[in-house]
Amino acid sequence: MRILLALIMIANAALFLFGAVQHLGLAVGSFSEPRIIPASIVETICCLALLGGASVLLAGASKGWSAALIGNFVALAGVIMGIVALNLGAGPRTASNDLHHRIMLVLITVCLVILLAARAAVSRR
């Protein structure tokens, strides 16, 4: 379960990095997004939080589950900020960016469900 959770977090971190690079104004292949520096900063922070949580989890440290939880909550806060900012008209909106936000939310949700299920299993023992 720990390895699956870490892999999902790493995949989501890669998606955040992909978004961060695009929001710097750099095209990635045929993918491009408008230049939004604050979004790039937030996505980089979310990427690092997820990678940090996954690293601690993979290292088998006693705080691994807590680090994974914190990393996912940081990412969740970042996605929510992005969605709210776009809904308030703070930046140009694209269909691909909306899709990225949805995928990020799904991956965060999957991680949180795994974390909560693991905690419930430990509590029953």
Helices and strands as residue ranges (DSSP letters): H 2-23, H 37-58, H 64-87, H 95-124
